[in-house]
Amino acid sequence: MTVSVTSYGMTDVGRRRDSNEDAFLDDDDLRLYAVADGMGGHAAGEIASSLAIESLASTVKAALAQPIAADVDRAEEVLRDAVSRANRRICESVLGRDEWRGMGTTVVAAILVGDQAVVAHVGDSRAYLMHEGSLTRLTSDHSWVSEQVRMGLLSENDAHRHPMRNIVTRALGNREDVDVEIRRSTARPGDVFLLCSDGLNTMLTDEEIRAALRDHAGDARAACEALVDAANRRGGEDNTTVVVVNVAGGP
């Protein structure tokens, strides 16, 4: 079954930062969606996230010259390759530019094929799925605090506000080879996919995110605005970027 989708994305600098190092993509034609959260001084984080999104989009678009159709296995290969190429592009861009050295970015991306969603991520930007009012996190953060939670050394509540919560253990731009985590999920009419940078989920709990998506069901733009506004009201300690994808029935 093929489903139809409508999406909206937005990014906001927040209340504490002078610049925005996030970038996003929402392309209903490609059915490709992504969020990248850059890191590095002297605006290098902004460069890294932009490079990641540009590379991701161009690689997938080129691959779609030979349509993926309903081939989910091929979609996974294309998305994994696109993230790997984005990583290499960032690594290569640093050569000869000392001011960019150390820059990197997280990335979370999703491509919808038929009634399947393929999600790829590196770092702590997240993907969520809301199905029949229940919110499920589709990604596990590649971060120091998440490792502590998995080992039973920190609770989820402690991790949420831990001073080391921004330390990622995996990112694009760190090394030429990157371990891309992939997950598949069924996309059903009425479902909502959310991609976000950690500027959202460090300010809001999963339950607060779920409530905002529920209150603005069917209106991707209103949902994005509500989520960003809520993060800023809570303090807006980081850039906040969100992409909301609403799934409807096929033709």
Phi, psi and omega in degrees: 000138175257131179254161174258154184223149169226143185220166173206144177225151176205156178225147184219140184291338182088192186255350186243345185258149178271338182224163180249116181258010177269158172212158181211167177220131170224104186235099182290337178291314176279344189056042182239132184222142183202154173225136177230138182238104186280161177216150181128146184281176177053043178067009181294327178298320178296322179293315182298315181293321178295317177300319181298313181294316180298316181293318179301311182296316183292322179294315181293319180298319178295320180294328181283358171299334169248096193309138177289332183053232182257021182274093184290326178299317179293322178300319178296316178299316181297315183292318178299316179296321181296318179292320179296319178295321177298319178299314181295323179297319179293316179301317182290328183291338182284334184301124179082002179234090183299329183290344178262354184300134181093356180284155178193183180201149166278166172205141169227132184220150178222141173232133180260128180230115185060236177251028179239143174246131174252124183244131176238142176207153174220121180104208187245013167287147193241159168236136177236156172231127172253119180232122180051042175084355181256132182259128179238134175277124183270347182238153173247128186300136170268080185215162181296315183293325178294323176297321179294322177295315181297330178273359179080016183267344176224147172275163177300320180296317179294321181295326185300326182240015183294140181296343179256019185292342182270002181275113180266149180257356180209133180202162173282139177101352181281322181205164187292329177256135181230142179269107182266122179271133184238141173218146176249151178210146175284139177253113183249151176308132182096347179288156176229127173257138178233127170248139183207154169278167185289352173297339176276304189282349171278342178265327184239147173282164177300325179293322177291324176296315179301316182297321180293319178293321178295316184292340182236036180301132178088352181235092186298320181295313180298322179296316179299314181297319181294320181293315180294317178299319180295318178297320179290322177296329180283349178141335178051050187288345183219169169300143179235125180228134182221144171231124180247130180239117177265135182253132176236176179291160179284175181293000000 
